[in-house]
Amino acid sequence: AKALQPYLASILSDRRNWKQPKEKKQPISSEMLDLMEDWADSATRKGKYGKFGRVPALWDLTCLACYTGSRLGEYGVSRREKGSLFPTLPDSHDVPSAWRGRPIAFIPEDFEFYNRKMVFIDWSKAWKHPKKAKILVVRFRYDKSPNNFEKRTFKRVKGQFCPVRAAWSILDRYYSNTNRLPDEPIGFFTADNGRRTNVGSAHVKKFLTEACEKAHPNPKHYL
């Protein structure tokens, strides 16, 4: 057995050193962002379901994810147990009592708006005067790290590709939807068949693929 160890070590080393890596995911291009912005604006104005439609919802979530570094599990529905609508935090004494059994993905309570002087703005006021919301504070209840429940701050920037604008639009959509479920995650839209649909990985992948193909129609483009 000892005589085989150097031989096996060499095989494992070669396998590790010469294994062909999988293709890396490419970043979203500026052309894609411009296209998604225009696409969402058109869908909001002309689409069957307006701001509740698939494209406006996914555009806002894309903005939020790009700025905050959020993964799908934080703004949409990834893996879920059979019979459940979305993943929830464990009903365990290790989880703060206020959050036990509640969605892992973002809910409205995870978003706070502040003015330029860092004074808290209640949602009812932020909704009426969106431009007064200059700062967004997001609570990451589930971060797959020791930093669960950490709060992070983001500033308003010019244009539509802005985390504060995106969060405001997401909450506007959430509170305007009378068919929402109690304590439902903020990532949902109205599908073409009229059904409320939680955002999943297939929706995000399709949206980004469509945006890439529209922004870069040349089949020889790197993306």
TIKEMAR-376677 format. One record per residue (C-alpha): z, x, y. Coordinates in steps of 0.001 Angstrom, whole numbers, padded with zeros to 6 digits, always signed. Each point is the difference from the previous one (the first is absolute). Example, Ala and Ser with C-alpha at 12.3 -4.5 7.8 and 13.67 -1.06 7.14 Angstrom:
<pts>
+007800+012300-004500
-000660+001370+003440
</pts>
This chain:
<pts>
+000000+000000+000000
+000868+002833+002368
-003395+001538-000620
-001672-003176+001282
+001957-000161+003256
-002197+002431+002014
-003099-001768-001295
+001301-003459+000960
+001199+001306+003368
-003497+001329+000692
-001581-003349-000889
+002383-001918+002258
-000529+002484+002825
-003792-000271-000225
+000198-003782-000138
+002179-000064+003115
-002077+002559+001932
-003450-001346-000816
+000573-003721-000108
-002458-001702+002348
+001960-001897+002686
-000660-003625+000781
-001910-000761+003167
+002361-000245+002942
+000206-003131+002082
-001630+000504+003360
+001540-000980+003357
-001209-003022+001934
-002644+001105+002490
-000004-000920+003693
-003274-001863-000588
+001736-002125-002641
+002842-000801+002388
-002428-001052+002737
-001886-002184-002448
+003164-001608-001388
+001181-000808+003523
-003290-001719+000894
-000148-001699-003403
+003514-001396+000383
-000671-001153+003557
-003137-001857-001104
+001771-001536-003014
+002867-001170+002216
-002366-001702+002433
-002613-001327-002418
+001549+000038-003463
+000944-003172-001893
+003719+000820+000105
+000115+002030+003220
+002917+002395+000242
+001253-001145-003413
-003126+001295-001766
-000273+003010-002285
-001629+002449+002418
+002356-000456+003003
+003051+000228-002276
-001194+003137-001776
-001010+001634+003281
+003521-000458+001393
+001587+001293-003201
-002351+003003+000007
+001059+000860+003554
+003655-000313-000913
-000410+002094-003153
-001935+002767+001754
+002655+000419+002676
+003143-000498-002067
-001203+001632-003220
+000854-003186-001881
-001107-000372-003597
-001280-003220-001520
+003425-000769-001457
+001400-000140+003540
-002520-002337+001600
-001519-001819-002975
+000580-000872-003633
-000501+002752-002559
+001657-000370-003378
+001992-003140-000694
+001833-001466-002932
-001514-002888-001901
+000835-003302+001648
+000897+001523+003388
-002088-000227+003165
+000944+003478+001224
+002273+002945-000921
+003594-000221+001212
+002902+002389+000469
+002444+000104-002940
+002904-002439-000011
+002378+002917-000404
+003177+001199+001683
-001904+003204+000844
-002146-002008+002441
+001587-001261+003249
+000985-003635-000563
-002178-001250+002878
-003154+001285-001723
+000599-000707-003690
-002784-001987-001637
-002124+000004+003144
-003625+001230+000156
-000696+003717-000182
-002951-000404+002361
+000492-000396+003746
+001459-003269+001271
+000364-001047+003669
+003569+001319+000173
-001365+003522-000500
-001720-000039+003410
+001696+000339+003380
-001709+000136+003394
+001358+001750+003103
-001178+000349+003593
-000746+003321+001687
+003737+000463+000736
+000855-000485-003677
+001569-003420+000561
-000380-002335-002974
-002469-002881+000402
+000512-003105-002107
-003117-001133-001868
-000257-003235+002004
-000317+002073+003185
-002210+002648-001590
-002320-002749-001228
-000379-001492+003489
-000309+003382+001730
-001511+002437-002538
-000786+002683+002579
+003713+000398+000756
+000532+001257-003549
-000462+003759+000409
+002023+001303-002944
-000003-001032-003650
+002879+000832-002341
-000717-000471-003702
+002602-000090-002763
-001191+001561-003258
+002240-001700-002534
-001750+001590-002963
-001470+003454+000500
+000086+001515-003523
+002284+002667+001420
+003595+000524+001172
-001152-001473+003338
+000131-003663-001010
+000928-002324+002908
-001010+002676+002500
-001285-001197+003390
-002962+001680+001679
-001311-000415+003525
-003596-000363+001178
-001408-000289+003529
-002751-002228+001316
-003326+001764+000528
-003164-001130+001733
-002537-002063-001893
+000140-002183-003083
+000855+002846-002374
+003657-000218+000967
+003098-000467-002196
+001740-002257+002524
-003051-002240+000384
-000484-000120-003766
+003638-000933-000678
-000098-002687+002704
-003200-001466-001469
+001450+000061-003533
+003132-001877+001086
-002059-002435+002082
-002012-000794-003130
+003169-000284-002083
+001871-002408+002279
-003135-002034+000744
-000568-000686-003705
+001864-003217-000800
-000713+000442-003714
+001916+003259-000348
+002765+000270-002565
+003629+000794+000883
+000582+003756+000235
-003649+000726-000743
-001449+003496+000674
-002121+000271+003139
-003158+001145-001826
-002040-003118-000779
-003179-001787+001069
-001925-003214-000618
-002684+000553-002640
-003455-001586+000076
+001248-002777-002294
+002733-000886+002506
+002857+001407-002051
+002708+002207+001496
-000370+003382-001698
+002386+002949-000047
-001755+003289+000764
-000466+002124-003112
-001600+003325-000841
-003344-001632-000900
-000218-001627+003448
+000716+003277+001810
-002441+001991-002132
-002774-002564+000504
+000586-000153+003758
-000094+003785+000447
-003054+000324-002264
-001866-002660+001978
+000960+001663+003285
-001169+003385-001274
-003353-001374-001177
-000553-001860+003279
+001001+002957+002192
-001879+002570-002090
-003004-001772-001590
-001814+003252-000774
+000549+000539-003771
-000040+003763+000577
+002991-000157+002383
+003007+001978-001251
+002267-003036-000062
</pts>
